[in-house]
Amino acid sequence: MRIEFDRDTCIGMFQCVDEWDGFTKNLDDGKADLADSEEVDDDLFVAEIPEDAEFDAQFAARVCPVDAIAVYDDDGEQIV
């Protein structure tokens, strides 16, 4: 599984941070940061989700109030 995070869309509610430790607060920018991610486009970050964190990562995506987070299965289909 992989996660995509559109940091430009993020409004800094930090609900993702509360749900999964793959996200951290960046108080300087007022946005979340996705740990161990690669910036693949301007403010679009991608990371692999560890197997033991799949549920928490999916929940972090679900609680994002602006849909800045998407989770994809191993076949590339968006599941959240």
Secondary structure by P-SEA (a helix, b strand, c coil): cbbbbcccccccccccccccccccccccccbbbbcccccccccbbbbbbcccaaaaaaaaaaacccccbbbbcccccccc
